[in-house]
């Protein structure tokens, strides 16, 4: 999973827009969240197997996400005085341990939870970043 995390980070830093550089900050933030959710679901079984309730919560990718979200919020030039804590809040909405801890398998035939989470991320991001 570490190698895949590095590839994911490479795509964010050097890949094509809107995930990579070249897109406006808010669409890039939306794309980042959608890609991160897809990444976490793509690695769900491995990530879930690494969580031990008696051990500290694993934090792979969390610091990268927080810094990237913070940078995009700053570039969006929002009228918000505390971008650091807003970045922390948005990061917690995206990262694996929290998603995995709250994940409940859906019955067969129901809506795709990955797509629903990605849509919710987009709604959250666009509303927080609304001028």
Buried (B, 14 or more C-beta within 10 A) or exposed (E): BEEEBEEBBEBBEEBEEBBBEEBEBBBBBBBBBBBBBBBBBBBBEEBEEBEEEEEEBBEBBBEBBBEBBBBBBBEBEBEEEEBEEBBBEBBBBBBBBBBBEEBEEEEEEEEEBBEEBBBEBBEBBEEBBEE
